[in-house]
Amino acid sequence: MTFPHGTAQQLREDRILEEAAVTGADPQHLCAVFNITPETGLRYTRFFHPDPTDSDDVSGCNMETS
């Protein structure tokens, strides 16, 4: 299903990123609110606090895995 501003998956990812932005990118909070795994919660927080030693570039990728 396509919505005026993207797919349902894109809208969910945008909502998770917005929630991360307003809550200080707390991965535990994201896991509890969106029922995502800890690994996925950390991937969303890395968007705001990238690890310079991490070889995974999460910007511009499909972040949802669970």
Z-matrix of the N, CA and C atoms (Angstrom, degrees):
N
C 1 1.442
C 2 1.524 1 108.71
N 3 1.292 2 116.57 1 134.43
C 4 1.457 3 121.29 2 179.24
C 5 1.524 4 109.42 3 -110.63
N 6 1.302 5 115.61 4 130.82
C 7 1.449 6 122.53 5 177.69
C 8 1.523 7 108.64 6 -100.24
N 9 1.323 8 117.88 7 165.28
C 10 1.466 9 119.73 8 -178.67
C 11 1.534 10 113.73 9 -54.82
N 12 1.327 11 117.44 10 -28.92
C 13 1.466 12 120.36 11 -176.70
C 14 1.515 13 112.54 12 -113.81
N 15 1.335 14 118.37 13 20.72
C 16 1.455 15 120.85 14 177.71
C 17 1.511 16 112.10 15 130.28
N 18 1.308 17 114.99 16 -176.97
C 19 1.458 18 120.27 17 179.69
C 20 1.526 19 110.39 18 -78.72
N 21 1.307 20 115.97 19 167.05
C 22 1.464 21 120.29 20 177.42
C 23 1.522 22 110.52 21 -59.61
N 24 1.322 23 117.24 22 -38.88
C 25 1.468 24 121.72 23 178.91
C 26 1.532 25 110.65 24 -63.01
N 27 1.320 26 117.21 25 -43.27
C 28 1.463 27 120.33 26 178.83
C 29 1.520 28 111.14 27 -64.62
N 30 1.328 29 116.18 28 -40.23
C 31 1.461 30 119.54 29 178.12
C 32 1.527 31 111.07 30 -63.51
N 33 1.337 32 117.12 31 -40.71
C 34 1.469 33 120.97 32 178.13
C 35 1.527 34 110.63 33 -62.76
N 36 1.321 35 116.53 34 -45.87
C 37 1.465 36 120.16 35 179.66
C 38 1.521 37 110.85 36 -62.21
N 39 1.333 38 116.76 37 -42.06
C 40 1.465 39 120.11 38 177.53
C 41 1.523 40 110.99 39 -62.26
N 42 1.315 41 117.24 40 -39.67
C 43 1.472 42 121.28 41 -179.97
C 44 1.519 43 110.81 42 -66.24
N 45 1.330 44 116.80 43 -40.66
C 46 1.466 45 120.15 44 178.23
C 47 1.519 46 109.95 45 -64.91
N 48 1.328 47 117.46 46 -43.54
C 49 1.471 48 120.39 47 177.97
C 50 1.525 49 111.29 48 -62.99
N 51 1.329 50 117.09 49 -39.96
C 52 1.459 51 120.25 50 177.69
C 53 1.529 52 111.05 51 -63.38
N 54 1.323 53 116.01 52 -43.33
C 55 1.475 54 120.25 53 178.12
C 56 1.526 55 110.56 54 -63.04
N 57 1.323 56 116.41 55 -40.57
C 58 1.469 57 119.75 56 178.00
C 59 1.523 58 110.41 57 -62.26
N 60 1.317 59 116.76 58 -40.00
C 61 1.464 60 120.70 59 -178.47
C 62 1.522 61 112.10 60 -64.34
N 63 1.318 62 117.27 61 -40.81
C 64 1.472 63 119.42 62 -175.87
C 65 1.516 64 113.60 63 -85.84
N 66 1.332 65 117.78 64 -12.11
C 67 1.465 66 120.11 65 -179.55
C 68 1.522 67 112.57 66 -110.51
N 69 1.306 68 117.96 67 11.33
C 70 1.455 69 120.42 68 178.31
C 71 1.517 70 113.64 69 79.30
N 72 1.327 71 116.11 70 22.28
C 73 1.475 72 121.92 71 177.09
C 74 1.523 73 111.93 72 55.26
N 75 1.317 74 115.68 73 53.04
C 76 1.463 75 122.44 74 178.09
C 77 1.528 76 109.09 75 -89.10
N 78 1.339 77 118.53 76 110.16
C 79 1.461 78 119.81 77 -175.90
C 80 1.531 79 113.55 78 -63.89
N 81 1.323 80 118.13 79 -32.84
C 82 1.471 81 120.18 80 178.49
C 83 1.523 82 110.85 81 -65.62
N 84 1.307 83 116.18 82 -40.36
C 85 1.463 84 120.41 83 177.78
C 86 1.525 85 110.29 84 -62.49
N 87 1.323 86 116.86 85 -45.31
C 88 1.465 87 120.43 86 -179.97
C 89 1.525 88 111.24 87 -61.63
N 90 1.316 89 117.08 88 -40.71
C 91 1.470 90 121.25 89 179.13
C 92 1.525 91 110.71 90 -62.63
N 93 1.310 92 116.75 91 -42.73
C 94 1.461 93 120.85 92 -178.18
C 95 1.529 94 111.87 93 -69.73
N 96 1.311 95 116.90 94 -42.18
C 97 1.460 96 120.62 95 -175.57
C 98 1.531 97 111.95 96 -75.61
N 99 1.321 98 117.36 97 -39.56
C 100 1.464 99 120.55 98 -172.87
C 101 1.527 100 114.11 99 -107.63
N 102 1.331 101 116.88 100 3.04
C 103 1.460 102 121.45 101 179.32
C 104 1.534 103 111.52 102 53.81
N 105 1.320 104 115.07 103 51.65
C 106 1.459 105 121.16 104 177.27
C 107 1.523 106 108.63 105 -112.61
N 108 1.321 107 116.53 106 162.42
C 109 1.460 108 120.85 107 -179.22
C 110 1.524 109 110.31 108 -73.05
N 111 1.325 110 117.39 109 159.43
C 112 1.471 111 119.84 110 176.64
C 113 1.531 112 112.28 111 -57.66
N 114 1.321 113 117.36 112 -37.95
C 115 1.469 114 120.21 113 179.13
C 116 1.528 115 110.98 114 -61.89
N 117 1.334 116 116.21 115 -42.56
C 118 1.462 117 120.05 116 178.89
C 119 1.526 118 110.28 117 -67.49
N 120 1.327 119 116.97 118 -40.71
C 121 1.462 120 120.01 119 176.77
C 122 1.517 121 111.99 120 -58.52
N 123 1.323 122 116.36 121 -40.93
C 124 1.466 123 120.32 122 178.06
C 125 1.522 124 111.68 123 -67.33
N 126 1.326 125 117.11 124 -35.93
C 127 1.466 126 119.69 125 177.83
C 128 1.524 127 110.75 126 -61.88
N 129 1.332 128 117.00 127 -39.87
C 130 1.463 129 119.52 128 178.04
C 131 1.523 130 111.33 129 -68.07
N 132 1.320 131 118.07 130 -37.69
C 133 1.464 132 119.47 131 -179.62
C 134 1.525 133 111.15 132 -71.12
N 135 1.320 134 117.46 133 -30.17
C 136 1.473 135 120.01 134 177.34
C 137 1.514 136 111.66 135 -64.75
N 138 1.313 137 117.75 136 -21.40
C 139 1.458 138 121.22 137 175.02
C 140 1.528 139 109.75 138 -60.00
N 141 1.341 140 116.60 139 -35.99
C 142 1.461 141 122.01 140 -178.59
C 143 1.523 142 112.90 141 -95.24
N 144 1.322 143 117.09 142 -27.19
C 145 1.459 144 122.31 143 -178.66
C 146 1.528 145 108.99 144 -130.56
N 147 1.337 146 117.49 145 72.08
C 148 1.470 147 118.67 146 -176.98
C 149 1.519 148 111.95 147 -65.82
N 150 1.320 149 114.92 148 144.58
C 151 1.458 150 122.03 149 176.21
C 152 1.524 151 107.13 150 -91.72
N 153 1.334 152 117.84 151 113.67
C 154 1.470 153 119.48 152 -176.45
C 155 1.528 154 113.20 153 -63.44
N 156 1.334 155 117.79 154 -19.35
C 157 1.459 156 119.87 155 179.49
C 158 1.519 157 112.21 156 -90.95
N 159 1.345 158 117.02 157 -5.51
C 160 1.462 159 121.72 158 -178.74
C 161 1.521 160 109.52 159 -83.87
N 162 1.324 161 116.53 160 132.16
C 163 1.462 162 120.47 161 -178.48
C 164 1.518 163 112.31 162 -83.92
N 165 1.351 164 119.33 163 -12.23
C 166 1.458 165 122.09 164 178.09
C 167 1.519 166 109.41 165 -79.78
N 168 1.317 167 115.96 166 121.62
C 169 1.456 168 120.50 167 175.28
C 170 1.514 169 107.26 168 -97.64
N 171 1.348 170 117.66 169 109.40
C 172 1.454 171 120.80 170 -175.71
C 173 1.512 172 112.43 171 -89.36
N 174 1.317 173 118.83 172 -8.29
C 175 1.457 174 119.15 173 -178.97
C 176 1.519 175 109.62 174 -72.13
N 177 1.321 176 114.79 175 131.73
C 178 1.442 177 120.18 176 177.00
C 179 1.513 178 115.88 177 78.34
N 180 1.326 179 117.81 178 10.27
C 181 1.463 180 119.17 179 -179.99
C 182 1.515 181 110.34 180 -109.28
N 183 1.304 182 115.97 181 164.68
C 184 1.453 183 121.16 182 175.13
C 185 1.513 184 107.33 183 -75.30
N 186 1.323 185 117.19 184 111.27
C 187 1.450 186 121.31 185 -169.63
C 188 1.509 187 114.15 186 -86.87
N 189 1.312 188 118.75 187 -25.87
C 190 1.461 189 121.41 188 -174.29
C 191 1.523 190 111.11 189 -72.61
N 192 1.344 191 116.35 190 127.69
C 193 1.452 192 120.66 191 177.70
C 194 1.503 193 112.50 192 -125.79
N 195 1.299 194 117.73 193 -10.31
C 196 1.464 195 119.20 194 179.44
C 197 1.496 196 110.52 195 -142.64
